[in-house]
Amino acid sequence: MAEPTPPITATDPRSAPPAQPLRVLLIEDDDADALLVEELFADVGEITDTVHVRSLGEALPLVVDADCVLLDMNLPDAAGLEGLARLRAVDGHPAVVVLTGDVDETRGRAAVAAGAEDYLIKGRVDGQLLTRAVQYAVERRHVEHLSRQLDQARAHERENRRLGRGLLPTALLRDEALALTSRYQPGAQQLLLGGDFYDCIETDDGTVHLIIGDVSGHGPDEAAVGVSLRIAWRTLILAGMPAAHVLPVLDQVLVTERHDPMLFTTVAMVTLAADRRRLALYLAGHPAPLLVEGTRPVPLPDHALGMPLGVRLGTTWPAVELELPEEWALLLYTDGLIEARDTAGEVLWTDGLIALLTSQLAAVGPAWATEPERTLDRLLATVDEHAPLRGDDLAIALLTYSPAGRQPRARFRYDPVPESCRKVRRDVRACLAEWDVGEEATDAAVVVANELASNAVDHARTPFSLVLTPAPPLLRLELTDGSAAEPQLQVHDVSAVRGRGLQMVDALAAEWTFHHHDTGKTVVAMIALDAPAVSP
């Protein structure tokens, strides 16, 4: 993950400690003018810490200890804007107010244009004006510093999002009996990005390849290595390289791309046969995935566990071949999930994860596989509850296979224009009529879809997609757009003209939720197939 960005905070002035006295560095070669400045400060009494030097050379070593510099523009060793330029070249320089004896204000304005916070004309200044000019200059410099921090933080966030998109791709699956659901969580609140990655591809012959990996360490360099490995893996798979040869090539890529010779990467790779009844598992220092049959999770065998990538070139990783049941799910994860600790310091480990997942699936029953997003969210929430102390980031991918559950599914794509809302209503009504969904449930689904589409058009302003999936006794409605902004349920206000869309969704849906992913967010609403009538 990236190095934490220094927080930018605003403090309530009522609870803030008393402000520290300002220190002013006065650079003035005329002793009479310097004495006048000190007397003007004394008249007001708010600035009492003044250091006087007669040249820029004397001042430069003292600059970093000052809050504000009063700079005469005619010094023995710096005339005009030269002194200002040399002061501003000092790292972390304070606010600068220039003093000019010119009645013409041109030089003063030029100094401000060159970076000074303010300028004052000698002979036209009283104590109040001088004190206020220094105080305002210090505040302007402080605001400038905060603004620079904010710009850096935003640039840092954009960089992390670009790297995140590379680490967390869109799966390439065509088999509708397969569904991949994934989640990523940073390890510590201040840290933004790590080297965990995954990918999933179905090739033309129907074989499905799935990988999850964890680059040691945290930061943008490790994340970039993770992106390189994932892209290299996808390239090798699409090029038709046999699965047994993929990890040795990734090993070479890692050694070539890493910035630290001690950097290594753990990987779990699965190859699923086209009949979905056989798999080959390759483990390079990584926790074995869990196989879920019904409601019982068990770890896949790890007796062929090999060394992580990057430890020794020339290593090969043998496959473990397994038969699969008729319906199954695979849970792949990085060690950030199982290395979380409880408040007593006990680590969760794989056994603890299996116990939590077993209890969760048993409580829901086999129907859990129809709601993989909720299943992962509940699992992560349960892990956080039982083992809240986690320093590492985590990635988790759940691949479910339900051949008997190849339910009808409708997918639609729309542009972010108002006309799309009418198309959404038309498409939903036509689709549900074809599936013989009752009138009341259809009306509810049309209203919910319309409100979510309106939000996408008005707020996300990106192309969006709509997916309808019957999962009796519910109808699943998913709207995905390219905005990460969370949908906000507003307080009910009968007089409000806008902001009622999610209130209607909340009233008509049996339940609704949303989750973020690498390209935006998905809002999921479940409509009861015996939904209540929609009031006109």
N, C-alpha and C positions, 0 to 999 in steps of 0.2 A: 504494500500500500504506500501511497505517497506520504511524504513528510507532512505533519500537521501544519496547516496554515494558521498563523497567529490570529486568535479571535479578535474581532472588531466589535466592541461593545459600547453601549451608551449607558452612563450612570445617571440615576436620578439625582439632580443637584441637591435635593433636600436630604439625601442620605450620604452624599459624598463627603469625604474628609476635607478639612480646610485646605484651600489651595496653597501650594508652596510659594514663598516669595520669589518674584522674578529676578533673575540675575541679568543685568545689562552690561554688555561689553562696549565701551565707548572708544572709538578709534578717531582721535582728533589731535592734530599736531599743535593747535593753538590753545595754550593753557587757559587763556581768558575765556574762550568759547567753551572749553571743557568745564570750567568752574561755573559758567552760566547754566549749562545743562544740569549739573549736579544740584544747583540751587533751585532750578525749576522743579526737579523731582522732589526736593525737600519741601517745597511750598505745598505740594499735595500730600506727600507722606505715604503713598501707596507703593512706591518703588524705592527701596533703600539699599539694595545691593548693586553697586555700580563699580565696575573695574575700568580704569582709564589707561590707555596706552597711546603712544604717539605715532606709531607706524604700523603698517600692515604686517611687516615681518614679526613685530612683537606680538601681534594679535593672533596670528594663525595657530600657534600652539594652544591658545586659550579658547578658541571658538567653540569646541565641542562641549565646554562646560557652561556656555551661556544660553539663555533663553531667547535673547534678542541682541543683535548687533546694531549700534548706531554708527554709521559709516560716513565720515567726511569724504567728499568727492575730490579733494585736493590734498593728497598726502605726499610726503617726500618720496615714497617708494611706490606710489600708485596714484595715477591721476585719471579722472573721468570714470568710465565704466570698467576699467581694468581691475580696480580693487573689488568691485562687485563680482566680477567673473571669477577671481581667485577665491573669494569667500564661498561662492556657490560650488566650487570644485571640491570643497571639503566634504567628505561623506558625513551625512547626518547633520549638515549645517543648520543653524537656527534661523529664525526670522531675521530679515535684514531691512532696516529703515535707513535710507540715505539722507544725509544732511547737505544741503547746497546753499551757498551764499548768493546764488544768482537770483535776481528778481524775476528774470525770465524762467518760467517753470518748465521749459522744454527739456532740460537735462533731467529734471526730476521725473517727468513722464517717461523719458527714455529709459531711466533706471528701472521703473516699474515694468515697462515692457520687456526689459532684460531679466526680470525675475525678482526684483525687490518687492517686498510686501507693501511698502509705502515710501513717500518722500516728504521731507519737511524743509521749509525755507528759513534759514537763520534770520532772526529779527522779527519773524512773524509768528512766533510760537510762545504760548504761555504754558504754565505747568499742567493745566488740565488737558490741553491739546496734546502735549508731548506724552503725558502718561497714557492717555487714551490711545494714541497712535501706536505706542509700544504694545499695549495690551491687545489691541485688535490685530496687530501684526503677528503676535504669538498665536492667537487663535486661528488666524488664517493659515499659518504654517501648519498648525495641528490638523486642521481640516484637510489641507493638501496632503498631508501624510496619510490620513485615514483614507482619503480618496485613492491614493496610490495603492494602499493595502487592498482596498476593495477591488480595484482593477486587476491586481495580481491574483486575488482569490478567484475572480471570475475567469481569468485566463486559465488558472489552474483547474477549475471545474470543467471548462470546455475541453482541456487536454484529457482529463480523466474520463469524460464522456466518450471522447473519440476512442480512447484505449478500451473503455468498457464495451463499446459496440464490437470491438475486435475480439474481446474475450467471450462475449455472450451472444452468439450468433442466432440466426433463425434456422431451425432444423429443416432439412430437405427430406421430407417424408411424403410418400404418395399413398401408402396403404392406410385406408381409413380405419382399419381395426387397431392401428397403432396411434398412440397419443403421447407426446413428450411434454412434460410440465417441469419447469425449472425455477429455481430461486437463487439469488445471490445476496449475501449480507456481509457488510464490512465488519471487521472484528472489534474495533474500538471506535468510540463516537467521533474522535477527531480524525481518524484515518479514512481515506476515501477509496482507495483502490489497491488491489492485490494481484497476485499472479495466478489465481485460480481460473481455470477455463474448461469449457466442454464444447462438444459438437456432436451432431448426429446427421447421418447421410444414408439415404436409401439409393443404391445404385440401380442401373438399368435391369440387372438380372434379378432384382427383388431382394438382394442381400442388404441388411441394415448394419451399419457400422456406428458405434457409439464410443466416445472417449471422454474421460474427465481427468484433469491434471492439476497439479499444484506446484508452482515454482517456489522454491525456498526463498524466504525473505519477503520484504514488502517494499513497495515504492514503484515509481514510474518505470525504472529500468527493468524490474522484475515483471511488471505488467507487459512491457514491450516484448520481453522474451516469451511470455505466455501467448501473446498475439502471434508472434512468429511461429511458435510451435503449432498453434491451432491451424493457422493458414497452411503451414507445410503439411500437416496431417490431412486437411481437406484436399489439398492438391494431389497428394499421393493416392488417396482413396479414389478421387475422380479420375485419376490417370490409370486406374486399374491395377495398382501394385498389390500383390498378394499380401494378406493381412500379416503373415508371419514375418515379412520383410519391412514392415512399416516402422516398428519401434527402433530397430538399428539405424534407420535413416534419420529418424527424429533425434536419436542420440547424437549423431554427427551435426545436425542442425543446432542443437543446444550448445555443443562445444564451440561451434563457430560463432554463435550469436551472443553468448553470455559475456558480461563485462567483468565477471569475477570467476576465477578458475575453481572456486569452492562452490559455486552455484549448482544445484541439482534440481531435478523435477521428478515427482512421483506421478505415475500414470496408471489408470485402469482402462483397458480397451476391450470392447465386446464386439464380436461379429456374429450376427444372427442369420441363420439360413433362411432362404426364401419361404420355406414351409413353416417357419416360426416355431419349430419343435426342437431345434438344435442350436447351441451356441458354442463359440470358442472364446475363452477368457484369457487375457494377457495381463499380468500384474507386474509392474515395475515399481516396487517399494510402496505400493498404494493399498489402502484398505479395500478388502474384497466387497463387491456390491452385494446387496441383499436381494434374494429372490422371494417374491411374495406369491403364494398360491392360496387363493381364498382370502383368509384373514391371518395367515401364518407366515411371518417373515423368517427366513433363515439365511445365513451368510453363504455365499458361494465358496467352494473350497479354495484355499490359498496355499496348498502344498507346493505349487510351482511359483511362489512369490520370488521375483528376481530383484536385482539391485535397481535403484532409481536411475533414471537417465542422467548422464553426465559424470558418473563415477568412474567407469572404465570403458574406453572405446573397445569395440569388438565383442561386447556382451550380446548374447541373444536371449530371447525370452520365449520359453516354450508355451504352447497353448494348453489349457485344460478344456476338454470337450465334454459337454453335458447335454442330456436330454431335458426337454422342457415339458411341462404339463400343457393341457389344452388351452387354458387361460392362465396368464401370469402377469407379473409386473416386476420390473427391475428398478432398484433404488441405488443410484450411484452418488457418492458424496465425497467431499474432501475432509481432511482430518480436523478442520475447524469445527465440524459438527460434533465429533465424538471426544474432542479434547477440552470441551467446556467443563468447568468445575462448579460444584455447589459451594455454599457458603462455608462448609467445613473443609474445603480444599480437595474433596474427592472428585476424581475425573470420571466422566460419564462412560467412556470407552464404548466399544461395539456392543457388549452385552447390555449395557444400560440403554443404548439406543433401541436395541431389539425389544427389550422389555417395555419401553414406552410405546413403541409402534404397535406391538402386539396388543397391548391394552386398548390403544386407540382404535385399531381396526376391529377388534372384537366388539367394542361398544357400538360401532356403526353397522357392522355386518358387511357382507359381500358388496353391497351397494356403494361402498366407498370408492370403488374404481370408476364410477360414473361422475365423480366430482374430484378429480385429482388436484385441482388448485386448492380446494378447501382442505384436502388431506395434507398437502405439504404445509399450508399455513398453520393448520392445527398442530402438526408435528413440530414445527419450528417454535411455535408458542409454548408447547409442552416442554421442549428442551430448555428454552429460556427460563421457564418457571422452575424446573428442577435443577438446572445447572446454569445460573445466570452469569457466571464469570467466564467470559470468553475473550481471549486476546487475539485470536486469529480470525481471518475472514473465512467464509465458507461458500461453497457452491454445491448445489444438490439438484439432481435430475431424476425424474420419475418417468420411466417408459412403461406404459400399460398396453396390454394386448388382449382384446376381447373380440374374437372372431364372430361370436354369436351376437355381439352388440354392435354390428355394423348398421347402426340406425340411420335412417334418412337424415341428411344434413344439408342445409341450404346456406350458401355463401353469396354475399353481395358486396360490391365495392361501389363507393360513391365519391364524388368530388365535394369539396367544402363550399357548396353554394346552396342558397335557400331552396332551389328547385329539388334538391336531393331529398328533402323531408317529404315531399309529396311522393317521390319514387319509393322511399322507405315504406310509407303507409300502403302503397299499392302492392309492393313486393311481398310484404309480410302477410297481408290479407290473402293474396293469391296463393302463397305457399301453404298457409294453414288451411285454406279451403281444400287444397289438393291432399293434405294429410287428414282431412275429415276432423279437424279440431273444432270443438263446439263454438257457438257464436260468442258466448260470454268470455271464454278464454281468449278467443281471437280479438275481441274488442280491447281487452286488457293489454294484450301483447302489442297491438297496433299503437295504443296510446304510449306505452312504455318505450317502444322503439322510436316513436316520433319524438318524445322528449329527449331521449339520449342523443338522437341524431341532431336535434336542434342545438343541444349543448356543444356537440362536435363542430357544427357549422359556426356557431356564434363565438365560441371560446377557443377551441383547439385550432380551428382554421387550417386543418390538414386533411388530406384524403383519409377516409375512414372506411372500415369494413363492418359488416353485420353477419353474424352466424347464428342460425336457428337450429337447435337440436332437440327433438322430443326425447325426454327421459321420464316416462310416466312414473308417478302422477304429476310430473312437472314438465314445463317447456323451458329449455335453457336458451337465453338470449344473450349474446356477447357482442358488444360494440367496441372496436379497437380504433384508436386514433393515435396521432403522432405527438401528442402533448403529454408531458409528465405532470401537469397541474392536477391536483386532486379535486374530484367533484365534491362540492360543499353543499350539504343539506341546510338550507336557510330556515330560520325561525319563521313559523307560519305567520303571515300577515295578509289578511283578506283584502287590504287596500292596495297591496303591491301589484304593479303591472308585470314585473318580471321576477324571476327567482323562484317560481312555483314548480318548475319542471321536476326536480328531484323529489319534491313533496308528493307529486303524483306517482312517481316511480315507487317511492317508499310506501304509498298507500295501496298500490295495485299489485306489487310484486310480493310473492311469499317471502322472499328475502333478496337482498342485492349486496354486492360488494365490488371491489375493484382491486387490481394489482398492477404494479409497474413492471415493465420489462425494458429491454435495451433500446427499443424504438418508440416508446411512449407508454400508454396504459390501456388496459382492457377493463371495461365495466361489465359485470355479469349480473343479470337479473333472472330470477327463477319465477315463472308464472304458473300458478296452479291451473291444471287443465279443467278443474271445476271452479274457475275463477269467479268472483262476484261480478255482478253486472256493473258496467261502467255508466255512471250517471251522465246524461247529456249535458 
